[in-house]
């Protein structure tokens, strides 16, 4: 996203080139909990993850792989980041 009147600093030609190349994402075991190039590992990680959606007031939609109701999500007690005006 760019600010009105400012030039984007993203090299879109490079982004398109890398996307089209279908090259694997560079990954080292110290980078994170799963290899993003391994579909099974990625699926397993997100299947058991706690997932939050929305900004600036996130709502939990899945906890440890189990979908949660809005009531359960509200009980997690995160304070809102912004107030509606």
C-alpha positions in Angstrom: 0.0 0.0 0.0 1.3 3.4 -0.9 0.6 6.8 0.6 -1.1 9.1 -1.8 1.4 11.2 -3.6 4.3 8.8 -2.8 6.1 6.4 -5.2 5.9 2.7 -4.3 9.3 1.4 -3.2 8.3 -2.2 -4.2 10.2 -3.6 -7.1 7.1 -5.2 -8.8 9.1 -6.6 -11.7 11.2 -8.6 -9.2 8.1 -9.7 -7.3 6.5 -11.0 -10.5 9.8 -12.7 -11.6 10.2 -14.5 -8.3 6.5 -15.5 -8.3 6.7 -16.9 -11.8 10.0 -18.7 -11.2 8.2 -21.1 -8.7 11.5 -21.3 -6.8 11.3 -22.7 -3.2 11.1 -20.3 -0.3 14.5 -20.1 1.4 14.2 -21.9 4.7 16.5 -23.0 7.6 15.4 -25.0 10.6 16.0 -21.9 12.8 13.6 -19.8 10.7 10.4 -21.1 12.2 8.2 -24.0 13.3 7.6 -25.5 9.8 9.1 -25.6 6.3 6.8 -23.5 4.1 7.9 -25.5 1.1 6.5 -28.7 2.7 2.7 -28.8 2.1 2.1 -31.5 4.7 4.1 -29.6 7.4 2.4 -26.4 6.6 -1.1 -28.0 6.7 -0.3 -29.8 10.0 1.0 -26.5 11.6 -2.1 -24.5 10.7 -4.5 -27.3 11.5 -3.3 -27.2 15.1 -2.7 -23.4 15.4 -4.6 -20.7 17.2 -5.8 -18.4 14.5 -6.8 -14.7 15.0 -8.6 -12.7 12.3 -9.2 -9.0 12.0 -7.5 -5.8 12.8 -7.4 -3.6 14.9 -9.6 -5.8 17.1 -8.6 -9.4 16.4 -11.1 -12.2 17.0 -10.0 -15.7 17.7 -11.6 -18.1 15.1 -9.6 -21.3 15.9 -7.8 -22.4 19.1 -5.3 -25.3 19.0 -7.0 -26.6 15.8 -10.6 -26.3 17.1 -13.0 -23.7 15.7 -14.3 -21.4 18.5 -17.7 -19.7 18.8 -17.8 -15.9 19.2 -18.7 -16.3 22.9 -15.6 -18.5 23.5 -13.5 -16.0 21.6 -14.8 -13.1 23.7 -13.9 -15.0 26.9 -10.2 -15.0 25.9 -10.3 -11.4 27.1 -8.1 -9.5 24.7 -8.6 -5.8 25.1 -9.6 -3.9 22.0 -6.9 -1.9 20.2 -9.3 0.7 18.9 -12.6 2.2 19.9 -15.4 2.7 17.4 -16.5 6.3 17.2 
